[in-house]
Amino acid sequence: MEGKKDLNAAQRVSVDREYLESTLKEEDKRELRREGMLLLQKYENDIQDVQDTQKEMIKLSELMNQFSTKVYEQDMMTSQSKLKHYYFTYVIKVLDDAVASFDFLHEGNKNLNQAAEYAKSTGVLWSAYFITLGVILLMLDYLN
């Protein structure tokens, strides 16, 4: 069915062309041909411009793809760098805590030694106090 429509359209264009050619003067025909050539040249230039634009768009798309890839790579490198930074920060914190624990251990040992010295001196003092009280009580009991 479409083939018949195309054929009818082609026949109509042929008939219209023959009618126009027979009714137009030679000068009008030349003018129409010249205008047709100008239009054809303009459309060919426009088509060339569109093709050039398409090529530029393809190049731009490729550049955007490369840019996107580079941004992704840099993001991955930054993420890895951040992970390393966090890891090293954690290790340094653990080392600082270990040094602080070592310092606290030495401080604790010092406090224990002082407590032992205090206990010794206090024990001797209490012992002397109770012995003295015992002797006083014995003397008071003896005197009574």
Number of C-alpha atoms within 10 A of each C-alpha: 6 7 8 9 10 11 12 12 12 12 12 12 12 12 12 12 12 11 11 12 13 10 11 12 11 11 9 12 14 12 12 13 12 12 12 12 12 12 12 12 12 12 12 12 12 12 12 12 12 12 12 12 12 12 12 12 12 12 12 12 12 12 12 12 12 12 12 12 12 12 12 12 12 12 12 12 12 12 12 12 12 12 12 12 12 12 12 12 12 12 12 12 12 12 12 12 12 12 12 12 12 12 12 12 12 12 12 12 12 12 12 12 12 12 12 12 12 12 12 12 12 12 12 12 12 12 12 12 12 12 12 12 12 12 12 12 12 12 11 10 9 8 7 6
